[in-house]
Amino acid sequence: MNLADFKDKKILILGFAREGRETLKFLRKNFKKQIIGIADANKNLDKESKDLLAKDKNIILHLGSEYLSKIKDYDIVIKSPGIPPEVLKDIGKKIIVTSQTEIFFANCKGTIIGVTATKGKSTTASLIQKIIKDAGFKTYLLGNIGTPALSLISKIKKGDYCVYELSSHQLRKTKLSPHIAVLLNISPEHLDYHKTYKDYIDSKAQVTLNQTNNDWLVFNSENIIVKNIALKTKAKLIDIFGIKLENIIDLKKSPFKADFYNDNMKAAVAVARILKINDSQIAKSIQSFKPLEHRMEYVGKYKEIEFINDSLATNPYSTNAAINALGDKLGTILLGGYDRGLDYKPLADQLVLSNLKTMIFFPGTVSDRILQECQKIYKKKRKNLPAIFHASNMKQAVDLCFKNTEIEKTCLLSCASPSFGLFKDYKDRGDQFKKFVKAKK
């Protein structure tokens, strides 16, 4: 929606966490005295939210269990990404529902490079941003990996480039697409939010659905779902399958220690070439790139055991990529976390192909489900299960790693599930892992 569409309308910000606050700040820069509603299921807002609202006298609050009771009093609802879609299923057709992402797309003066995938979008977005920044372009890193988009929109000028990491939550039902879209892979994820795999796929497809023949789609034809989406786009296509990294960079000098990063590098190369950046400059930027924390992060070698922190692997497909990358080096894996209803059979299929000797599980139903799938597939393949251990906290898990991992093997934290419950988030989980590993030095 364009800014003019908000004037003199009754606006409700649905969800008042990080993005909701930035939405209010954005609106206030343009509509200083317009009445704006805030709706949030949380009755007790955090200090940052309270401080922001205390300065604003033209706010109507709808908090707690009845936060949706007045939603039909508004003309426009700006939904934060984390609000489940079913919340608005009975809203009616008269009320316009939009999002921070859609507002940014409509009002941004710069060129948007949108990056999405089930796994690898954070690394890809960060690498693209570094390459084009090193080449002299004015760039911004936005979205999940960077700054909330609306907080920077007033600074972005024509000729600037915005690398926007886009989740399925942010893309769902958007009516606009970026000038350059990057779609790397799609596999089942966030099914607690989307309810069906088709809805998740449709949300990811929005990154290119509204592109024109003046736009670009960088895609990976090795993923059949992505390939099918690419067949329907109007955008110009670059298939990363055809990019030969060895012709661009000495892979021995790459900062990435696993082959599954190759698609991330290929996508970044494709975007850089669209912007006419030469291969030697691309190679130089890749070589000086610092890989993201918690994504196949090398913690170090302690007591002749290597430790890898892959806490960002919050689904079985990301963990499968890590297992495959380590190959016979993998000795121990730490698994389990919050249950989002994903299918763990593909993980069991990957685990049975490895030669790991030890599995350590955190508490929860995910651990039970993974173990059940492993018991089935190992029995079918007539292989003995690895040694199974259960840990109630990270310290205990790390102790078990040191006791049960063979020397010269690798211990991998890659839980195939979110961390909520035992840990604050994936960062807390990864930080604790590193802390207790290094304490054994």
C-alpha positions as a LaTeX table, in Angstrom:
\begin{tabular}{lrrr}
\hline
Residue & $x$ (\AA) & $y$ (\AA) & $z$ (\AA) \\
\hline
Met1 & 0.00 & 0.00 & 0.00 \\
Asn2 & 1.18 & 3.50 & $-0.82$ \\
Leu3 & 1.42 & 6.08 & 1.95 \\
Ala4 & $-1.52$ & 8.07 & 0.59 \\
Asp5 & $-3.78$ & 5.05 & 1.16 \\
Phe6 & $-3.39$ & 5.37 & 4.94 \\
Lys7 & $-4.49$ & 8.98 & 5.24 \\
Asp8 & $-7.67$ & 9.48 & 7.29 \\
Lys9 & $-8.15$ & 5.72 & 7.64 \\
Lys10 & $-8.68$ & 3.82 & 10.88 \\
Ile11 & $-5.49$ & 1.77 & 11.22 \\
Leu12 & $-4.88$ & $-1.20$ & 13.51 \\
Ile13 & $-1.39$ & $-2.62$ & 14.12 \\
Leu14 & $-1.94$ & $-6.30$ & 14.91 \\
Gly15 & 0.96 & $-7.59$ & 16.99 \\
Phe16 & 3.18 & $-5.18$ & 18.90 \\
Ala17 & 6.62 & $-6.73$ & 19.16 \\
Arg18 & 9.68 & $-5.59$ & 17.21 \\
Glu19 & 8.04 & $-5.13$ & 13.80 \\
Gly20 & 4.86 & $-3.71$ & 15.29 \\
Arg21 & 6.83 & $-0.99$ & 17.07 \\
Glu22 & 8.69 & $-0.09$ & 13.88 \\
Thr23 & 5.36 & 0.10 & 12.04 \\
Leu24 & 4.05 & 2.61 & 14.57 \\
Lys25 & 7.21 & 4.73 & 14.27 \\
Phe26 & 6.90 & 4.66 & 10.48 \\
Leu27 & 3.27 & 5.73 & 10.56 \\
Arg28 & 3.94 & 8.50 & 13.07 \\
Lys29 & 6.57 & 10.08 & 10.81 \\
Asn30 & 3.86 & 10.54 & 8.21 \\
Phe31 & 0.62 & 10.81 & 10.21 \\
Lys32 & 1.47 & 12.51 & 13.49 \\
Lys33 & $-2.02$ & 12.89 & 14.94 \\
Gln34 & $-3.97$ & 10.11 & 13.27 \\
Ile35 & $-5.66$ & 7.67 & 15.68 \\
Ile36 & $-3.97$ & 4.26 & 15.54 \\
Gly37 & $-5.07$ & 1.07 & 17.27 \\
Ile38 & $-2.68$ & $-1.44$ & 18.81 \\
Ala39 & $-3.88$ & $-5.05$ & 19.28 \\
Asp40 & $-1.84$ & $-7.71$ & 21.02 \\
Ala41 & $-2.76$ & $-10.89$ & 22.89 \\
Asn42 & $-0.13$ & $-10.04$ & 25.49 \\
Lys43 & $-1.69$ & $-7.84$ & 28.15 \\
Asn44 & 1.67 & $-6.95$ & 29.69 \\
Leu45 & 3.80 & $-5.26$ & 27.06 \\
Asp46 & 7.57 & $-5.03$ & 27.47 \\
Lys47 & 9.32 & $-1.86$ & 28.62 \\
Glu48 & 10.33 & $-0.78$ & 25.11 \\
Ser49 & 6.73 & $-0.96$ & 23.93 \\
Lys50 & 5.40 & 0.84 & 27.01 \\
Asp51 & 7.95 & 3.65 & 26.64 \\
Leu52 & 7.00 & 4.14 & 22.98 \\
Leu53 & 3.28 & 4.23 & 23.71 \\
Ala54 & 3.70 & 6.59 & 26.68 \\
Lys55 & 4.84 & 9.32 & 24.26 \\
Asp56 & 1.82 & 8.87 & 21.99 \\
Lys57 & $-1.58$ & 10.29 & 22.99 \\
Asn58 & $-3.42$ & 9.16 & 19.84 \\
Ile59 & $-3.36$ & 5.44 & 20.51 \\
Ile60 & $-6.20$ & 3.02 & 21.30 \\
Leu61 & $-5.05$ & $-0.17$ & 23.00 \\
His62 & $-6.67$ & $-3.60$ & 22.60 \\
Leu63 & $-4.67$ & $-5.96$ & 24.81 \\
Gly64 & $-5.19$ & $-9.38$ & 26.36 \\
Ser65 & $-7.73$ & $-12.08$ & 25.56 \\
Glu66 & $-10.14$ & $-9.64$ & 23.89 \\
Tyr67 & $-7.54$ & $-8.07$ & 21.61 \\
Leu68 & $-9.50$ & $-8.93$ & 18.46 \\
Ser69 & $-12.90$ & $-7.75$ & 19.70 \\
Lys70 & $-12.77$ & $-4.35$ & 17.94 \\
Ile71 & $-10.93$ & $-5.38$ & 14.78 \\
Lys72 & $-13.98$ & $-4.70$ & 12.56 \\
Asp73 & $-13.96$ & $-1.06$ & 13.69 \\
Tyr74 & $-10.87$ & $-0.47$ & 11.53 \\
Asp75 & $-10.35$ & 0.11 & 7.80 \\
Ile76 & $-6.79$ & $-1.23$ & 7.57 \\
Val77 & $-5.08$ & $-3.97$ & 9.59 \\
Ile78 & $-1.28$ & $-4.18$ & 9.47 \\
Lys79 & $-0.51$ & $-7.75$ & 10.56 \\
Ser80 & 2.84 & $-8.63$ & 12.11 \\
Pro81 & 4.44 & $-11.80$ & 10.64 \\
Gly82 & 4.08 & $-13.90$ & 13.79 \\
Ile83 & 0.29 & $-13.55$ & 13.99 \\
Pro84 & $-1.26$ & $-16.85$ & 12.77 \\
Pro85 & $-3.31$ & $-16.53$ & 9.55 \\
Glu86 & $-6.45$ & $-18.08$ & 11.07 \\
Val87 & $-6.80$ & $-15.10$ & 13.42 \\
Leu88 & $-8.15$ & $-13.12$ & 10.45 \\
Lys89 & $-10.25$ & $-15.79$ & 8.75 \\
Asp90 & $-13.59$ & $-14.13$ & 9.70 \\
Ile91 & $-12.52$ & $-10.53$ & 9.20 \\
Gly92 & $-14.62$ & $-9.92$ & 6.08 \\
Lys93 & $-13.72$ & $-8.36$ & 2.73 \\
Lys94 & $-14.22$ & $-4.69$ & 3.58 \\
Ile95 & $-11.16$ & $-4.51$ & 5.83 \\
Ile96 & $-7.80$ & $-4.23$ & 4.04 \\
Val97 & $-5.15$ & $-6.53$ & 5.52 \\
Thr98 & $-1.54$ & $-5.68$ & 4.76 \\
Ser99 & 1.92 & $-6.20$ & 6.27 \\
Gln100 & 5.17 & $-4.43$ & 7.01 \\
Thr101 & 6.74 & $-6.26$ & 4.06 \\
Glu102 & 4.07 & $-5.15$ & 1.62 \\
Ile103 & 4.26 & $-1.54$ & 2.85 \\
Phe104 & 8.03 & $-1.60$ & 2.39 \\
Phe105 & 7.79 & $-3.04$ & $-1.13$ \\
Ala106 & 5.28 & $-0.35$ & $-2.14$ \\
Asn107 & 7.16 & 2.62 & $-0.69$ \\
Cys108 & 10.86 & 1.76 & $-0.94$ \\
Lys109 & 12.79 & 4.03 & $-3.33$ \\
Gly110 & 15.69 & 1.63 & $-3.65$ \\
Thr111 & 16.07 & $-1.69$ & $-5.46$ \\
Ile112 & 14.95 & $-4.72$ & $-3.46$ \\
Ile113 & 16.74 & $-8.06$ & $-3.58$ \\
Gly114 & 14.48 & $-10.56$ & $-1.81$ \\
Val115 & 16.00 & $-13.81$ & $-0.53$ \\
Thr116 & 13.97 & $-16.79$ & 0.64 \\
Ala117 & 14.48 & $-20.50$ & 1.23 \\
Thr118 & 13.69 & $-23.12$ & 3.83 \\
Lys119 & 17.37 & $-23.28$ & 4.70 \\
Gly120 & 20.26 & $-21.00$ & 3.87 \\
Lys121 & 18.51 & $-17.66$ & 3.37 \\
Ser122 & 20.42 & $-15.90$ & 6.17 \\
Thr123 & 23.83 & $-16.89$ & 4.81 \\
Thr124 & 22.80 & $-16.10$ & 1.24 \\
Ala125 & 21.40 & $-12.67$ & 2.11 \\
Ser126 & 24.48 & $-11.77$ & 4.16 \\
Leu127 & 26.86 & $-12.90$ & 1.41 \\
Ile128 & 24.97 & $-10.99$ & $-1.30$ \\
Gln129 & 25.00 & $-7.85$ & 0.82 \\
Lys130 & 28.76 & $-8.13$ & 1.41 \\
Ile131 & 29.61 & $-8.66$ & $-2.26$ \\
Ile132 & 27.60 & $-5.70$ & $-3.53$ \\
Lys133 & 28.74 & $-3.49$ & $-0.65$ \\
Asp134 & 32.38 & $-4.35$ & $-1.38$ \\
Ala135 & 31.72 & $-3.42$ & $-5.01$ \\
Gly136 & 30.77 & 0.10 & $-3.96$ \\
Phe137 & 26.99 & $-0.08$ & $-3.87$ \\
Lys138 & 25.06 & 1.56 & $-1.03$ \\
Thr139 & 23.34 & $-1.41$ & 0.64 \\
Tyr140 & 21.07 & $-2.33$ & 3.53 \\
Leu141 & 20.54 & $-5.77$ & 5.07 \\
Leu142 & 16.92 & $-6.09$ & 6.14 \\
Gly143 & 14.40 & $-8.56$ & 7.52 \\
Asn144 & 14.99 & $-11.49$ & 9.87 \\
Ile145 & 18.76 & $-11.30$ & 9.53 \\
Gly146 & 19.06 & $-7.51$ & 9.65 \\
Thr147 & 17.13 & $-4.42$ & 10.66 \\
Pro148 & 13.30 & $-4.21$ & 10.50 \\
Ala149 & 12.60 & $-2.82$ & 7.04 \\
Leu150 & 10.32 & 0.08 & 7.96 \\
Ser151 & 12.87 & 1.50 & 10.41 \\
Leu152 & 15.17 & 2.35 & 7.48 \\
Ile153 & 12.77 & 3.23 & 4.71 \\
Ser154 & 13.16 & 7.00 & 5.16 \\
Lys155 & 16.95 & 6.69 & 4.63 \\
Ile156 & 16.81 & 4.57 & 1.48 \\
Lys157 & 17.29 & 6.50 & $-1.75$ \\
Lys158 & 16.99 & 5.68 & $-5.42$ \\
Gly159 & 20.09 & 3.75 & $-6.44$ \\
Asp160 & 20.44 & 2.04 & $-3.05$ \\
Tyr161 & 20.10 & $-1.74$ & $-2.75$ \\
Cys162 & 18.10 & $-3.50$ & $-0.05$ \\
Val163 & 18.90 & $-7.15$ & 0.57 \\
Tyr164 & 15.78 & $-8.43$ & 2.31 \\
Glu165 & 15.71 & $-11.85$ & 3.97 \\
Leu166 & 12.10 & $-12.97$ & 3.64 \\
Ser167 & 10.39 & $-15.67$ & 5.68 \\
Ser168 & 7.23 & $-17.46$ & 4.58 \\
His169 & 5.40 & $-15.48$ & 7.28 \\
Gln170 & 6.47 & $-12.19$ & 5.68 \\
Leu171 & 5.71 & $-13.31$ & 2.13 \\
Arg172 & 2.28 & $-14.82$ & 2.79 \\
Lys173 & $-0.44$ & $-13.07$ & 0.72 \\
Thr174 & 1.87 & $-10.24$ & $-0.39$ \\
Lys175 & 0.76 & $-8.53$ & $-3.58$ \\
Leu176 & 4.22 & $-7.28$ & $-4.60$ \\
Ser177 & 7.54 & $-8.96$ & $-5.34$ \\
Pro178 & 11.17 & $-7.72$ & $-5.32$ \\
His179 & 13.10 & $-6.68$ & $-8.44$ \\
Ile180 & 15.58 & $-9.53$ & $-7.87$ \\
Ala181 & 14.17 & $-12.62$ & $-6.16$ \\
Val182 & 16.30 & $-15.50$ & $-4.87$ \\
Leu183 & 14.54 & $-18.82$ & $-4.24$ \\
Leu184 & 16.93 & $-21.60$ & $-3.26$ \\
Asn185 & 14.98 & $-24.51$ & $-1.79$ \\
Ile186 & 11.65 & $-25.48$ & $-0.28$ \\
Ser187 & 10.99 & $-28.35$ & 2.13 \\
Pro188 & 8.37 & $-28.81$ & 4.89 \\
Glu189 & 8.70 & $-26.17$ & 7.63 \\
His190 & 6.52 & $-23.92$ & 9.84 \\
Leu191 & 3.54 & $-26.24$ & 9.47 \\
Asp192 & 2.28 & $-25.12$ & 12.88 \\
Tyr193 & 1.78 & $-21.69$ & 11.28 \\
His194 & 0.75 & $-22.60$ & 7.72 \\
Lys195 & $-1.19$ & $-25.76$ & 8.63 \\
Thr196 & $-0.63$ & $-27.28$ & 5.16 \\
Tyr197 & 2.51 & $-27.75$ & 3.10 \\
Lys198 & 0.73 & $-26.25$ & 0.09 \\
Asp199 & 0.10 & $-23.01$ & 1.98 \\
Tyr200 & 3.79 & $-22.88$ & 2.91 \\
Ile201 & 4.82 & $-23.43$ & $-0.73$ \\
Asp202 & 2.34 & $-20.82$ & $-1.94$ \\
Ser203 & 3.75 & $-18.31$ & 0.54 \\
Lys204 & 7.30 & $-18.89$ & $-0.67$ \\
Ala205 & 6.16 & $-18.56$ & $-4.29$ \\
Gln206 & 4.97 & $-15.00$ & $-3.58$ \\
Val207 & 8.59 & $-13.87$ & $-3.87$ \\
Thr208 & 8.26 & $-14.16$ & $-7.67$ \\
Leu209 & 4.51 & $-14.31$ & $-8.30$ \\
Asn210 & 4.17 & $-10.59$ & $-8.96$ \\
Gln211 & 7.42 & $-10.08$ & $-10.84$ \\
Thr212 & 7.42 & $-8.78$ & $-14.43$ \\
Asn213 & 9.68 & $-9.42$ & $-17.41$ \\
Asn214 & 11.87 & $-6.55$ & $-16.16$ \\
Asp215 & 12.67 & $-8.49$ & $-12.97$ \\
Trp216 & 14.95 & $-11.43$ & $-12.17$ \\
Leu217 & 14.48 & $-14.77$ & $-10.44$ \\
Val218 & 17.59 & $-16.59$ & $-9.25$ \\
Phe219 & 16.54 & $-20.18$ & $-8.56$ \\
Asn220 & 17.78 & $-23.71$ & $-7.98$ \\
Ser221 & 16.40 & $-26.21$ & $-10.51$ \\
Glu222 & 17.66 & $-29.14$ & $-8.42$ \\
Asn223 & 14.76 & $-28.50$ & $-6.03$ \\
Ile224 & 11.69 & $-29.72$ & $-7.93$ \\
Ile225 & 9.25 & $-27.44$ & $-6.09$ \\
Val226 & 11.42 & $-24.40$ & $-6.80$ \\
Lys227 & 11.77 & $-25.49$ & $-10.44$ \\
Asn228 & 7.99 & $-25.71$ & $-10.83$ \\
Ile229 & 7.57 & $-22.22$ & $-9.37$ \\
Ala230 & 10.22 & $-20.87$ & $-11.75$ \\
Leu231 & 8.34 & $-22.30$ & $-14.73$ \\
Lys232 & 5.41 & $-19.99$ & $-13.95$ \\
Thr233 & 7.26 & $-16.72$ & $-13.40$ \\
Lys234 & 7.35 & $-13.79$ & $-15.82$ \\
Ala235 & 10.80 & $-12.78$ & $-14.59$ \\
Lys236 & 14.10 & $-13.39$ & $-16.34$ \\
Leu237 & 15.68 & $-16.56$ & $-14.99$ \\
Ile238 & 19.12 & $-17.53$ & $-13.72$ \\
Asp239 & 19.44 & $-21.17$ & $-12.70$ \\
Ile240 & 22.30 & $-21.52$ & $-10.20$ \\
Phe241 & 22.81 & $-25.13$ & $-11.30$ \\
Gly242 & 24.74 & $-23.78$ & $-14.28$ \\
Ile243 & 27.20 & $-21.74$ & $-12.21$ \\
Lys244 & 30.63 & $-23.38$ & $-11.80$ \\
Leu245 & 32.18 & $-22.08$ & $-8.59$ \\
Glu246 & 35.57 & $-23.57$ & $-9.37$ \\
Asn247 & 35.82 & $-21.17$ & $-12.33$ \\
Ile248 & 35.32 & $-18.20$ & $-9.99$ \\
Ile249 & 36.98 & $-19.02$ & $-6.68$ \\
Asp250 & 39.58 & $-21.40$ & $-5.32$ \\
Leu251 & 37.27 & $-23.45$ & $-3.10$ \\
Lys252 & 40.19 & $-24.26$ & $-0.79$ \\
Lys253 & 40.25 & $-20.55$ & 0.10 \\
Ser254 & 36.52 & $-20.41$ & 0.73 \\
Pro255 & 35.50 & $-19.52$ & 4.31 \\
Phe256 & 32.86 & $-22.27$ & 4.16 \\
Lys257 & 33.90 & $-25.70$ & 5.39 \\
Ala258 & 30.96 & $-27.69$ & 3.99 \\
Asp259 & 29.74 & $-28.32$ & 0.45 \\
Phe260 & 26.15 & $-27.47$ & 1.28 \\
Tyr261 & 27.16 & $-23.78$ & 1.25 \\
Asn262 & 27.82 & $-24.03$ & $-2.49$ \\
Asp263 & 24.23 & $-23.08$ & $-3.37$ \\
Asn264 & 24.51 & $-19.99$ & $-1.18$ \\
Met265 & 27.66 & $-18.93$ & $-3.01$ \\
Lys266 & 26.15 & $-19.66$ & $-6.43$ \\
Ala267 & 23.09 & $-17.54$ & $-5.66$ \\
Ala268 & 25.29 & $-14.66$ & $-4.52$ \\
Val269 & 27.35 & $-14.96$ & $-7.70$ \\
Ala270 & 24.19 & $-14.84$ & $-9.81$ \\
Val271 & 22.93 & $-11.66$ & $-8.11$ \\
Ala272 & 26.35 & $-10.02$ & $-8.38$ \\
Arg273 & 26.51 & $-10.78$ & $-12.10$ \\
Ile274 & 23.08 & $-9.19$ & $-12.61$ \\
Leu275 & 24.62 & $-6.05$ & $-11.11$ \\
Lys276 & 27.64 & $-6.36$ & $-13.47$ \\
Ile277 & 30.14 & $-7.12$ & $-10.68$ \\
Asn278 & 33.12 & $-8.99$ & $-12.13$ \\
Asp279 & 34.12 & $-12.48$ & $-10.98$ \\
Ser280 & 37.46 & $-11.43$ & $-9.46$ \\
Gln281 & 35.69 & $-8.95$ & $-7.17$ \\
Ile282 & 33.09 & $-11.61$ & $-6.29$ \\
Ala283 & 35.83 & $-14.10$ & $-5.37$ \\
Lys284 & 37.62 & $-11.55$ & $-3.21$ \\
Ser285 & 34.42 & $-10.78$ & $-1.27$ \\
Ile286 & 33.55 & $-14.44$ & $-0.75$ \\
Gln287 & 37.05 & $-15.22$ & 0.55 \\
Ser288 & 36.80 & $-12.46$ & 3.16 \\
Phe289 & 33.26 & $-13.35$ & 4.24 \\
Lys290 & 32.77 & $-14.42$ & 7.85 \\
Pro291 & 30.26 & $-17.28$ & 8.08 \\
Leu292 & 27.24 & $-16.75$ & 10.30 \\
Glu293 & 27.26 & $-17.75$ & 13.94 \\
His294 & 25.26 & $-20.91$ & 14.78 \\
Arg295 & 25.29 & $-22.17$ & 11.16 \\
Met296 & 27.89 & $-24.96$ & 10.87 \\
Glu297 & 30.08 & $-22.81$ & 13.10 \\
Tyr298 & 33.41 & $-24.39$ & 13.92 \\
Val299 & 33.75 & $-24.19$ & 17.70 \\
Gly300 & 37.17 & $-25.82$ & 17.88 \\
Lys301 & 39.01 & $-29.02$ & 18.66 \\
Tyr302 & 39.03 & $-30.06$ & 22.30 \\
Lys303 & 40.50 & $-33.28$ & 23.69 \\
Glu304 & 40.98 & $-34.45$ & 20.07 \\
Ile305 & 37.27 & $-34.03$ & 19.24 \\
Glu306 & 35.96 & $-31.40$ & 16.81 \\
Phe307 & 32.79 & $-29.49$ & 17.75 \\
Ile308 & 30.35 & $-27.89$ & 15.28 \\
Asn309 & 27.55 & $-25.53$ & 16.35 \\
Asp310 & 24.64 & $-25.78$ & 13.90 \\
Ser311 & 21.95 & $-24.52$ & 16.27 \\
Leu312 & 20.29 & $-22.63$ & 13.40 \\
Ala313 & 19.17 & $-26.01$ & 12.02 \\
Thr314 & 15.58 & $-25.89$ & 13.25 \\
Asn315 & 14.16 & $-28.45$ & 10.81 \\
Pro316 & 15.19 & $-31.96$ & 9.73 \\
Tyr317 & 16.24 & $-30.86$ & 6.22 \\
Ser318 & 18.84 & $-28.44$ & 7.57 \\
Thr319 & 20.17 & $-31.14$ & 9.87 \\
Asn320 & 20.29 & $-33.60$ & 6.97 \\
Ala321 & 22.48 & $-31.16$ & 5.05 \\
Ala322 & 24.85 & $-30.92$ & 8.01 \\
Ile323 & 25.03 & $-34.72$ & 8.43 \\
Asn324 & 25.70 & $-35.16$ & 4.73 \\
Ala325 & 28.39 & $-32.47$ & 4.74 \\
Leu326 & 30.34 & $-34.07$ & 7.60 \\
Gly327 & 30.16 & $-37.59$ & 6.18 \\
Asp328 & 32.28 & $-40.16$ & 8.02 \\
Lys329 & 33.72 & $-37.48$ & 10.31 \\
Leu330 & 30.46 & $-37.36$ & 12.29 \\
Gly331 & 30.69 & $-39.22$ & 15.58 \\
Thr332 & 27.97 & $-37.69$ & 17.79 \\
Ile333 & 24.84 & $-35.65$ & 17.14 \\
Leu334 & 22.63 & $-33.68$ & 19.56 \\
Leu335 & 18.92 & $-33.69$ & 18.66 \\
Gly336 & 15.49 & $-32.60$ & 19.88 \\
Gly337 & 13.52 & $-29.50$ & 20.79 \\
Tyr338 & 10.13 & $-27.91$ & 20.23 \\
Asp339 & 7.61 & $-29.96$ & 18.26 \\
Arg340 & 6.21 & $-28.17$ & 15.18 \\
Gly341 & 4.66 & $-31.30$ & 13.73 \\
Leu342 & 7.31 & $-31.91$ & 11.07 \\
Asp343 & 8.05 & $-35.27$ & 9.44 \\
Tyr344 & 11.22 & $-36.83$ & 10.90 \\
Lys345 & 11.38 & $-39.88$ & 8.64 \\
Pro346 & 13.75 & $-38.08$ & 6.18 \\
Leu347 & 16.08 & $-37.38$ & 9.11 \\
Ala348 & 16.07 & $-41.04$ & 10.12 \\
Asp349 & 16.79 & $-42.00$ & 6.49 \\
Gln350 & 19.85 & $-39.71$ & 6.53 \\
Leu351 & 21.07 & $-40.83$ & 9.96 \\
Val352 & 21.06 & $-44.51$ & 8.98 \\
Leu353 & 23.42 & $-43.70$ & 6.09 \\
Ser354 & 25.97 & $-42.16$ & 8.45 \\
Asn355 & 28.44 & $-43.99$ & 10.65 \\
Leu356 & 27.86 & $-41.96$ & 13.77 \\
Lys357 & 28.14 & $-43.86$ & 17.05 \\
Thr358 & 26.24 & $-41.65$ & 19.47 \\
Met359 & 22.92 & $-39.79$ & 19.61 \\
Ile360 & 22.13 & $-37.42$ & 22.47 \\
Phe361 & 18.54 & $-36.25$ & 22.90 \\
Phe362 & 17.11 & $-33.23$ & 24.70 \\
Pro363 & 13.74 & $-33.61$ & 26.48 \\
Gly364 & 10.52 & $-33.43$ & 24.46 \\
Thr365 & 8.23 & $-35.17$ & 22.02 \\
Val366 & 10.52 & $-34.40$ & 19.06 \\
Ser367 & 13.20 & $-36.62$ & 20.59 \\
Asp368 & 10.68 & $-39.44$ & 21.03 \\
Arg369 & 9.49 & $-39.05$ & 17.43 \\
Ile370 & 13.03 & $-38.99$ & 15.99 \\
Leu371 & 14.01 & $-42.04$ & 18.01 \\
Gln372 & 10.90 & $-43.95$ & 16.92 \\
Glu373 & 11.63 & $-43.21$ & 13.25 \\
Cys374 & 15.27 & $-44.26$ & 13.74 \\
Gln375 & 14.25 & $-47.52$ & 15.39 \\
Lys376 & 12.06 & $-48.35$ & 12.39 \\
Ile377 & 14.59 & $-47.48$ & 9.70 \\
Tyr378 & 17.63 & $-49.02$ & 11.46 \\
Lys379 & 15.67 & $-52.25$ & 11.96 \\
Lys380 & 14.60 & $-52.22$ & 8.30 \\
Lys381 & 18.22 & $-51.73$ & 7.21 \\
Arg382 & 19.40 & $-54.36$ & 9.72 \\
Lys383 & 21.77 & $-51.93$ & 11.36 \\
Asn384 & 22.38 & $-51.48$ & 15.07 \\
Leu385 & 21.22 & $-48.19$ & 16.53 \\
Pro386 & 23.96 & $-45.83$ & 17.76 \\
Ala387 & 24.34 & $-45.48$ & 21.51 \\
Ile388 & 21.39 & $-43.43$ & 22.81 \\
Phe389 & 21.67 & $-40.91$ & 25.65 \\
His390 & 19.26 & $-38.36$ & 27.12 \\
Ala391 & 20.34 & $-35.00$ & 28.57 \\
Ser392 & 18.18 & $-32.67$ & 30.65 \\
Asn393 & 20.38 & $-29.61$ & 29.97 \\
Met394 & 23.27 & $-28.47$ & 27.77 \\
Lys395 & 26.01 & $-29.06$ & 30.35 \\
Gln396 & 24.96 & $-32.67$ & 30.72 \\
Ala397 & 24.76 & $-33.04$ & 26.94 \\
Val398 & 28.29 & $-31.70$ & 26.43 \\
Asp399 & 29.62 & $-33.96$ & 29.18 \\
Leu400 & 28.10 & $-36.91$ & 27.32 \\
Cys401 & 29.75 & $-35.71$ & 24.10 \\
Phe402 & 33.21 & $-35.79$ & 25.62 \\
Lys403 & 32.63 & $-39.19$ & 27.23 \\
Asn404 & 31.19 & $-40.92$ & 24.17 \\
Thr405 & 32.69 & $-39.34$ & 21.04 \\
Glu406 & 35.69 & $-41.08$ & 19.50 \\
Ile407 & 38.86 & $-39.06$ & 19.09 \\
Glu408 & 39.32 & $-37.36$ & 15.70 \\
Lys409 & 35.55 & $-37.47$ & 15.18 \\
Thr410 & 33.09 & $-34.56$ & 15.16 \\
Cys411 & 30.36 & $-33.72$ & 17.62 \\
Leu412 & 27.46 & $-31.86$ & 15.95 \\
Leu413 & 24.79 & $-29.73$ & 17.60 \\
Ser414 & 22.07 & $-29.76$ & 14.92 \\
Cys415 & 18.77 & $-30.39$ & 16.65 \\
Ala416 & 16.36 & $-30.53$ & 13.65 \\
Ser417 & 13.84 & $-28.51$ & 15.65 \\
Pro418 & 13.37 & $-25.10$ & 17.31 \\
Ser419 & 14.80 & $-24.56$ & 20.78 \\
Phe420 & 11.80 & $-23.13$ & 22.65 \\
Gly421 & 11.32 & $-24.62$ & 26.08 \\
Leu422 & 14.72 & $-25.71$ & 27.31 \\
Phe423 & 16.43 & $-22.68$ & 25.71 \\
Lys424 & 15.35 & $-19.09$ & 24.96 \\
Asp425 & 16.06 & $-19.46$ & 21.25 \\
Tyr426 & 18.55 & $-21.02$ & 18.84 \\
Lys427 & 21.18 & $-18.43$ & 19.84 \\
Asp428 & 20.91 & $-19.34$ & 23.50 \\
Arg429 & 21.15 & $-23.03$ & 22.60 \\
Gly430 & 24.25 & $-22.46$ & 20.46 \\
Asp431 & 25.87 & $-20.12$ & 22.97 \\
Gln432 & 25.42 & $-22.64$ & 25.79 \\
Phe433 & 26.89 & $-25.37$ & 23.62 \\
Lys434 & 30.00 & $-23.29$ & 22.90 \\
Lys435 & 30.30 & $-22.19$ & 26.52 \\
Phe436 & 30.31 & $-25.71$ & 27.96 \\
Val437 & 32.53 & $-27.13$ & 25.20 \\
Lys438 & 35.17 & $-24.45$ & 25.76 \\
Ala439 & 34.99 & $-24.94$ & 29.51 \\
Lys440 & 36.53 & $-28.37$ & 28.97 \\
Lys441 & 39.70 & $-26.86$ & 27.46 \\
\hline
\end{tabular}
